[in-house]
Amino acid sequence: MLLLTVLGLGGWFWLHSIRILELAREAGRRACNRMDVQFLDDTVASSHLALARDANGRRVLRRTYRFEFSETGDSRREGKVVMLGDRVERVAMEPYQILE
């Protein structure tokens, strides 16, 4: 019974993590569209995982994802999406040159 519980929780965590990854990917893509830069590789990569408290004081996971973008198509710059639970906490992008 314990093994089934552990497997069930592991499966739930895995599926939930995929959902959060998709939300982070969409947040990175939207940020790139707003800034008129190219979202590279159409993906984000998990870089950090920690426990944190949300606005209601509940313990949730804070996940940080990295992504790459380019303003010229020749360079690769880094951005990150921080998810607090299932909400986007912030999106940050490395400074880049605006081309006209």
FENQUILIN-V811313 format. One record per residue. N is the residue number from 1. PHI is phi in degrees with one decimal (999 if undefined). OMEGA is omega in radians with two decimals (* if undefined). Layout:
N_PHI_OMEGA + N_PHI_OMEGA
This chain:
1_999_3.13 + 2_-62.6_3.12 + 3_-61.9_3.11 + 4_-64.1_3.11 + 5_-64.8_3.13 + 6_-63.7_3.12 + 7_-64.5_3.11 + 8_-63.2_3.11 + 9_-65.3_3.10 + 10_-63.2_3.10 + 11_-64.1_3.11 + 12_-61.6_-3.14 + 13_-60.4_3.14 + 14_-62.8_3.13 + 15_-64.7_3.11 + 16_-64.5_3.12 + 17_-63.4_3.09 + 18_-64.7_3.12 + 19_-62.7_3.13 + 20_-66.2_3.08 + 21_-58.7_3.12 + 22_-65.2_3.08 + 23_-63.5_3.12 + 24_-66.5_3.12 + 25_-62.4_3.12 + 26_-66.2_3.10 + 27_-64.4_3.09 + 28_-64.2_3.12 + 29_-63.4_3.12 + 30_-63.1_3.12 + 31_-62.5_3.12 + 32_-65.2_3.10 + 33_-62.2_3.12 + 34_-62.8_-3.09 + 35_-90.7_3.11 + 36_58.9_3.04 + 37_-124.5_-3.09 + 38_-90.3_3.05 + 39_-80.6_-3.01 + 40_-84.5_3.03 + 41_65.2_3.12 + 42_49.4_-3.11 + 43_-153.8_3.00 + 44_-126.3_3.14 + 45_-125.9_3.13 + 46_-65.8_-3.14 + 47_-125.9_-3.11 + 48_-158.8_3.12 + 49_-141.7_-3.13 + 50_-152.4_3.02 + 51_-82.5_3.11 + 52_-150.1_3.08 + 53_-109.0_3.09 + 54_-86.3_-3.09 + 55_-62.2_3.13 + 56_-91.6_3.12 + 57_84.8_3.12 + 58_-80.5_3.07 + 59_-78.7_3.10 + 60_-137.3_3.09 + 61_-88.5_2.99 + 62_-103.4_-3.12 + 63_-111.6_3.08 + 64_-114.5_-3.14 + 65_-122.2_3.07 + 66_-101.8_3.00 + 67_-145.2_3.12 + 68_-119.2_3.11 + 69_-142.6_3.14 + 70_-141.3_3.07 + 71_-90.4_-3.08 + 72_-115.4_-3.02 + 73_93.1_3.13 + 74_-100.0_-3.07 + 75_-103.5_3.05 + 76_-125.3_3.10 + 77_-116.2_-3.08 + 78_-109.8_3.02 + 79_-131.7_3.07 + 80_-144.6_3.08 + 81_-120.0_3.09 + 82_-108.8_3.13 + 83_-107.1_3.06 + 84_-110.4_-2.98 + 85_67.6_3.12 + 86_-108.1_3.13 + 87_-117.2_3.08 + 88_-74.7_3.10 + 89_-83.1_3.09 + 90_-166.9_3.03 + 91_-127.6_3.13 + 92_-127.1_3.14 + 93_-130.3_3.09 + 94_-60.7_3.11 + 95_-59.1_-3.13 + 96_-148.1_-3.13 + 97_-81.7_3.08 + 98_-85.9_-3.12 + 99_-98.1_3.13 + 100_-114.6_*
